[in-house]
């Protein structure tokens, strides 16, 4: 009988999260996805300067890719996990804006409460994946 440890489960969880974040980040470079995500940025957060909506979409894609890769590199696991949690909080206003406009965003306009629950679960999974690593390095 095999004995699966919490460390093993966390390793698998980190791998899955890495695949999800890297995959999601890569999609930010597809023109159709860029247009949709740029439209999701709430008007009060829009700028015409260097942080215009399209640039923010590219920046968030890079953040997701970097965070996912960081989950795979032991010295960066905790830092990357914390950064991904901050990232999820930072992009929530765009998701909330899309949720308020389902006629404009269609299927990606996940209603606010399920989106919030999903984001919270993702944050919890990231925390679970990095916590023992953090305590082991203290």
Secondary structure, 3 states (H helix, E strand, C coil): CCCCCHHHHHHHHHHHHHHHHHHHHHHCCCHHHHHHHHHHCCHHHCCCCCCCHHHHHHHHHHHHHHHHHHCCCHHHHHHHHHHHHHHHHHHHHHHHHHHCCHHHHHHHCCCHHHHHHHHHHHHHHHHHHHHHHHHHHC
